[in-house]
Amino acid sequence: MNFKVLKRGLGLAPFFFIACSVTAVRPSQEMSDMEVGIKAATEVNADLLAPELYRLATETALQARREYRLKNFMDAKRFAELARVHAERAEFEAIRNGAKREMIPEDPLAQPSYAPEPIAEPTPISGDSSTQKPEGGAPPPAEPKAP
């Protein structure tokens, strides 16, 4: 009897492990935060003004990307958070050492690109004013005919 229970349990074990690996949460937000932190550090020339911290951040980011590619998501998350912290520290150190940010990019959503051009006022034609159309583009009123 015990052998049947053991055999059934061993038969279900691969499904359990497959389900656990499929349901693992990918640390996409942490990876994105890491990339933004490294980009911010690069913008203030942290590679020149705080080279130790910047190097540490980029090397840790490489480890995080490698672990993510190998589907070791817990290690990737840990390395990504550590790389983000190092990048933020490098950015702060570079600013403290006299770095200035490049021009802050304009918000692309501030003004819609689909805004129509303003409508120009019609220019009056010199000459007879009775042939001109009034504002709004409507034709001039018809004159009553004499009987």
Backbone as CSV, one residue per row, in Angstrom:
resi,resn,N_x,N_y,N_z,CA_x,CA_y,CA_z,C_x,C_y,C_z
1,MET,0.819,-1.191,0.000,0.000,0.000,0.000,0.867,1.260,0.000
2,ASN,1.905,1.269,0.823,2.788,2.430,0.900,3.522,2.664,-0.409
3,PHE,3.792,1.575,-1.129,4.498,1.710,-2.401,3.645,2.451,-3.428
4,LYS,2.325,2.178,-3.422,1.429,2.864,-4.361,1.343,4.359,-4.055
5,VAL,1.298,4.712,-2.793,1.228,6.116,-2.402,2.536,6.824,-2.790
6,LEU,3.659,6.153,-2.547,4.949,6.723,-2.897,5.078,6.891,-4.408
7,LYS,4.615,5.881,-5.139,4.690,5.934,-6.602,3.811,7.075,-7.139
8,ARG,2.630,7.235,-6.587,1.741,8.321,-7.008,2.343,9.686,-6.662
9,GLY,2.963,9.782,-5.494,3.585,11.047,-5.082,4.758,11.401,-5.973
10,LEU,5.566,10.432,-6.338,6.685,10.687,-7.238,6.205,11.028,-8.643
11,GLY,5.084,10.475,-9.018,4.534,10.781,-10.342,4.035,12.214,-10.443
12,LEU,3.578,12.774,-9.330,3.076,14.146,-9.338,4.159,15.182,-9.064
13,ALA,5.319,14.764,-8.621,6.390,15.701,-8.278,6.821,16.576,-9.453
14,PRO,7.012,16.028,-10.666,7.416,16.919,-11.773,6.386,18.004,-12.060
15,PHE,5.119,17.682,-11.941,4.093,18.699,-12.179,4.161,19.808,-11.137
16,PHE,4.476,19.443,-9.912,4.606,20.440,-8.859,5.768,21.389,-9.149
17,PHE,6.917,20.834,-9.549,8.080,21.670,-9.825,7.877,22.532,-11.068
18,ILE,7.197,21.987,-12.065,6.912,22.771,-13.272,5.982,23.926,-12.925
19,ALA,4.981,23.663,-12.109,4.038,24.717,-11.730,4.749,25.820,-10.950
20,CYS,5.681,25.452,-10.098,6.403,26.465,-9.328,7.284,27.318,-10.222
21,SER,7.915,26.713,-11.223,8.789,27.503,-12.086,7.993,28.370,-13.055
22,VAL,6.805,27.945,-13.416,5.987,28.731,-14.332,5.379,29.928,-13.611
23,THR,5.050,29.777,-12.355,4.377,30.848,-11.622,5.354,31.829,-10.975
24,ALA,6.659,31.674,-11.204,7.623,32.613,-10.633,7.403,33.990,-11.241
25,VAL,7.466,34.999,-10.406,7.213,36.368,-10.850,8.511,36.962,-11.378
26,ARG,8.448,37.482,-12.578,9.626,38.114,-13.179,9.807,39.506,-12.566
27,PRO,11.022,39.867,-12.215,11.255,41.185,-11.598,11.407,42.287,-12.648
28,SER,10.416,42.456,-13.474,10.518,43.422,-14.565,10.558,44.864,-14.042
29,GLN,9.817,45.165,-12.988,9.836,46.522,-12.442,11.205,46.850,-11.856
30,GLU,11.803,45.913,-11.147,13.118,46.137,-10.565,14.168,46.312,-11.655
31,MET,14.062,45.521,-12.731,15.011,45.644,-13.835,14.865,47.011,-14.519
32,SER,13.636,47.457,-14.674,13.392,48.756,-15.284,13.931,49.878,-14.400
33,ASP,13.686,49.796,-13.098,14.209,50.799,-12.167,15.734,50.839,-12.199
34,MET,16.346,49.673,-12.331,17.800,49.592,-12.402,18.309,50.316,-13.651
35,GLU,17.665,50.069,-14.795,18.088,50.714,-16.041,17.926,52.235,-15.961
36,VAL,16.837,52.693,-15.361,16.610,54.138,-15.223,17.658,54.754,-14.302
37,GLY,18.006,54.059,-13.231,19.022,54.567,-12.314,20.386,54.676,-12.973
38,ILE,20.756,53.685,-13.766,22.043,53.730,-14.457,22.038,54.827,-15.517
39,LYS,20.916,55.004,-16.194,20.824,56.070,-17.197,20.946,57.442,-16.529
40,ALA,20.315,57.612,-15.371,20.408,58.885,-14.651,21.835,59.150,-14.196
41,ALA,22.530,58.103,-13.765,23.921,58.275,-13.352,24.801,58.617,-14.546
42,THR,24.508,58.051,-15.693,25.274,58.348,-16.898,25.067,59.790,-17.337
43,GLU,23.842,60.313,-17.173,23.540,61.686,-17.583,24.353,62.724,-16.827
44,VAL,24.728,62.421,-15.592,25.515,63.383,-14.802,27.003,63.031,-14.808
45,ASN,27.409,62.202,-15.769,28.816,61.804,-15.921,29.369,61.151,-14.660
46,ALA,28.587,60.264,-14.076,29.040,59.573,-12.870,30.214,58.650,-13.181
47,ASP,30.345,58.230,-14.437,31.478,57.375,-14.788,32.807,58.116,-14.657
48,LEU,32.774,59.460,-14.726,33.992,60.259,-14.547,34.105,60.839,-13.147
49,LEU,32.978,61.215,-12.540,33.004,61.906,-11.252,32.842,60.976,-10.046
50,ALA,32.304,59.790,-10.241,32.184,58.798,-9.166,32.415,57.417,-9.779
51,PRO,33.634,57.161,-10.270,33.861,55.946,-11.056,33.699,54.640,-10.282
52,GLU,34.039,54.630,-8.996,33.948,53.376,-8.240,32.495,52.930,-8.107
53,LEU,31.659,53.871,-7.707,30.244,53.518,-7.522,29.570,53.204,-8.861
54,TYR,29.930,53.942,-9.888,29.339,53.704,-11.207,29.760,52.328,-11.739
55,ARG,31.028,51.985,-11.577,31.508,50.671,-12.012,30.804,49.565,-11.244
56,LEU,30.645,49.769,-9.941,29.951,48.785,-9.120,28.505,48.616,-9.581
57,ALA,27.856,49.729,-9.927,26.466,49.666,-10.396,26.367,48.927,-11.725
58,THR,27.263,49.225,-12.655,27.171,48.568,-13.962,27.515,47.086,-13.881
59,GLU,28.494,46.728,-13.046,28.824,45.309,-12.900,27.689,44.531,-12.232
60,THR,27.076,45.145,-11.247,25.940,44.489,-10.587,24.760,44.384,-11.549
61,ALA,24.590,45.379,-12.412,23.529,45.323,-13.415,23.779,44.186,-14.397
62,LEU,25.032,43.967,-14.770,25.348,42.835,-15.654,25.003,41.509,-14.989
63,GLN,25.280,41.394,-13.695,24.926,40.174,-12.967,23.412,39.989,-12.932
64,ALA,22.679,41.093,-12.722,21.218,41.005,-12.681,20.674,40.560,-14.032
65,ARG,21.209,41.110,-15.122,20.745,40.706,-16.459,21.055,39.243,-16.728
66,ARG,22.237,38.790,-16.288,22.603,37.388,-16.497,21.660,36.455,-15.735
67,GLU,21.380,36.795,-14.486,20.488,35.956,-13.692,19.067,35.970,-14.267
68,TYR,18.641,37.108,-14.775,17.306,37.198,-15.380,17.243,36.318,-16.619
69,ARG,18.301,36.348,-17.428,18.337,35.535,-18.640,18.333,34.047,-18.297
70,LEU,18.963,33.681,-17.177,18.996,32.280,-16.745,17.762,31.881,-15.939
71,LYS,16.807,32.788,-15.818,15.536,32.575,-15.113,15.707,32.380,-13.611
72,ASN,16.773,32.922,-13.042,16.958,32.957,-11.588,16.400,34.287,-11.108
73,PHE,15.090,34.355,-10.992,14.429,35.638,-10.781,14.677,36.230,-9.402
74,MET,14.827,35.394,-8.397,15.094,35.937,-7.058,16.470,36.605,-7.018
75,ASP,17.473,35.951,-7.619,18.807,36.558,-7.661,18.812,37.791,-8.554
76,ALA,18.084,37.731,-9.660,18.013,38.886,-10.561,17.399,40.083,-9.843
77,LYS,16.365,39.844,-9.063,15.720,40.935,-8.318,16.688,41.537,-7.300
78,ARG,17.399,40.674,-6.599,18.349,41.142,-5.583,19.463,41.969,-6.228
79,PHE,20.019,41.477,-7.335,21.088,42.211,-8.018,20.570,43.515,-8.628
80,ALA,19.351,43.498,-9.157,18.783,44.712,-9.765,18.580,45.805,-8.720
81,GLU,18.072,45.429,-7.558,17.889,46.418,-6.495,19.229,46.961,-6.005
82,LEU,20.216,46.089,-5.908,21.544,46.520,-5.475,22.179,47.443,-6.518
83,ALA,22.005,47.125,-7.785,22.555,47.970,-8.856,21.879,49.336,-8.866
84,ARG,20.581,49.363,-8.632,19.868,50.641,-8.583,20.387,51.505,-7.438
85,VAL,20.607,50.907,-6.290,21.117,51.652,-5.137,22.509,52.207,-5.439
86,HIS,23.374,51.381,-6.039,24.720,51.852,-6.385,24.647,52.965,-7.425
87,ALA,23.749,52.850,-8.387,23.606,53.886,-9.420,23.119,55.193,-8.804
88,GLU,22.176,55.108,-7.878,21.688,56.329,-7.220,22.779,56.982,-6.386
89,ARG,23.567,56.159,-5.705,24.675,56.706,-4.922,25.718,57.347,-5.832
90,ALA,25.994,56.712,-6.983,26.949,57.284,-7.946,26.420,58.600,-8.497
91,GLU,25.133,58.652,-8.786,24.521,59.898,-9.284,24.643,61.005,-8.238
92,PHE,24.322,60.694,-6.998,24.406,61.691,-5.922,25.842,62.166,-5.732
93,GLU,26.774,61.226,-5.761,28.183,61.582,-5.572,28.683,62.457,-6.723
94,ALA,28.244,62.176,-7.934,28.652,62.978,-9.088,28.089,64.399,-8.986
95,ILE,26.839,64.520,-8.551,26.242,65.846,-8.387,26.958,66.604,-7.274
96,ARG,27.310,65.904,-6.227,28.036,66.531,-5.125,29.435,66.984,-5.556
97,ASN,30.003,66.297,-6.541,31.328,66.664,-7.052,31.258,67.729,-8.139
98,GLY,30.085,68.292,-8.368,29.977,69.421,-9.276,29.335,69.119,-10.615
99,ALA,28.768,67.985,-10.790,28.126,67.658,-12.068,26.819,68.422,-12.204
100,LYS,26.489,68.720,-13.417,25.206,69.348,-13.710,24.466,68.451,-14.677
101,ARG,23.183,68.430,-14.520,22.373,67.618,-15.430,22.387,68.223,-16.812
102,GLU,22.268,67.335,-17.780,22.082,67.801,-19.149,20.720,68.483,-19.194
103,MET,20.386,69.064,-20.309,19.094,69.729,-20.423,17.976,68.732,-20.110
104,ILE,17.084,69.124,-19.234,15.972,68.257,-18.867,15.066,68.108,-20.079
105,PRO,14.771,66.895,-20.480,13.949,66.717,-21.679,12.543,67.253,-21.470
106,GLU,11.987,67.749,-22.543,10.641,68.290,-22.493,9.638,67.151,-22.389
107,ASP,8.595,67.371,-21.656,7.567,66.353,-21.498,6.799,66.210,-22.809
108,PRO,6.831,65.040,-23.426,6.148,64.892,-24.710,4.628,64.954,-24.590
109,LEU,4.111,64.790,-23.391,2.661,64.816,-23.215,2.156,66.182,-22.779
110,ALA,3.060,67.165,-22.664,2.648,68.484,-22.205,1.692,69.138,-23.203
111,GLN,2.000,69.061,-24.476,1.127,69.622,-25.500,0.874,68.539,-26.528
112,PRO,-0.364,68.314,-26.861,-0.639,67.253,-27.828,-0.110,67.625,-29.214
113,SER,0.403,66.638,-29.905,0.959,66.888,-31.229,-0.135,66.993,-32.280
114,TYR,-1.330,66.596,-31.939,-2.425,66.618,-32.898,-3.233,67.915,-32.832
115,ALA,-2.747,68.918,-32.108,-3.480,70.175,-31.981,-3.591,70.840,-33.355
116,PRO,-4.782,71.252,-33.727,-4.938,71.866,-35.051,-4.317,73.246,-35.092
117,GLU,-3.932,73.639,-36.281,-3.386,74.980,-36.479,-4.521,75.987,-36.334
118,PRO,-4.235,77.184,-35.823,-5.302,78.181,-35.710,-5.791,78.602,-37.104
119,ILE,-7.079,78.852,-37.185,-7.682,79.254,-38.458,-7.420,80.739,-38.652
120,ALA,-6.909,81.078,-39.835,-6.591,82.475,-40.132,-7.855,83.212,-40.538
121,GLU,-7.872,84.483,-40.269,-8.998,85.328,-40.671,-8.935,85.549,-42.185
122,PRO,-10.076,85.562,-42.847,-10.049,85.804,-44.295,-9.625,87.240,-44.576
123,THR,-8.841,87.404,-45.597,-8.394,88.749,-45.962,-9.408,89.362,-46.915
124,PRO,-9.815,90.594,-46.667,-10.806,91.224,-47.548,-10.187,91.531,-48.912
125,ILE,-11.008,91.376,-49.939,-10.575,91.674,-51.301,-10.939,93.113,-51.580
126,SER,-10.011,93.859,-52.122,-10.306,95.262,-52.404,-11.282,95.334,-53.577
127,GLY,-12.139,96.276,-53.516,-13.130,96.421,-54.583,-14.516,96.528,-54.000
128,ASP,-15.482,96.010,-54.724,-16.890,96.101,-54.341,-17.126,95.285,-53.073
129,SER,-17.699,95.915,-52.061,-17.946,95.230,-50.798,-19.203,94.365,-50.858
130,SER,-20.078,94.574,-51.867,-21.299,93.776,-51.935,-21.007,92.366,-52.419
131,THR,-19.883,92.136,-53.085,-19.567,90.797,-53.571,-18.818,89.986,-52.533
132,GLN,-18.375,90.650,-51.452,-17.647,89.925,-50.427,-18.605,89.113,-49.576
133,LYS,-18.142,87.971,-49.149,-18.929,87.131,-48.262,-18.776,87.654,-46.844
134,PRO,-19.844,87.656,-46.089,-19.710,88.059,-44.689,-18.931,86.994,-43.912
135,GLU,-18.548,87.334,-42.682,-17.802,86.390,-41.852,-18.616,85.130,-41.639
136,GLY,-17.922,84.032,-41.548,-18.605,82.759,-41.347,-18.739,81.998,-42.649
137,GLY,-18.452,82.572,-43.786,-18.468,81.851,-45.046,-19.842,81.712,-45.672
138,ALA,-20.900,82.338,-45.107,-22.245,82.228,-45.683,-22.351,83.178,-46.863
139,PRO,-23.121,82.823,-47.890,-23.274,83.732,-49.042,-24.057,84.973,-48.627
140,PRO,-23.867,86.079,-49.362,-24.599,87.317,-48.998,-26.079,87.122,-49.236
141,PRO,-26.896,87.845,-48.460,-28.349,87.682,-48.629,-28.776,88.164,-50.032
142,ALA,-29.750,87.461,-50.569,-30.235,87.780,-51.920,-31.027,89.078,-51.876
143,GLU,-30.822,89.919,-52.908,-31.550,91.187,-52.983,-32.939,90.917,-53.599
144,PRO,-33.981,91.556,-53.075,-35.309,91.328,-53.649,-35.397,91.965,-55.069
145,LYS,-36.066,91.237,-55.952,-36.189,91.706,-57.339,-37.361,92.691,-57.421
146,ALA,-37.206,93.694,-58.265,-38.265,94.701,-58.454,-39.350,94.138,-59.387
147,PRO,-40.639,94.392,-59.093,-41.692,93.873,-59.971,-41.850,94.607,-61.241
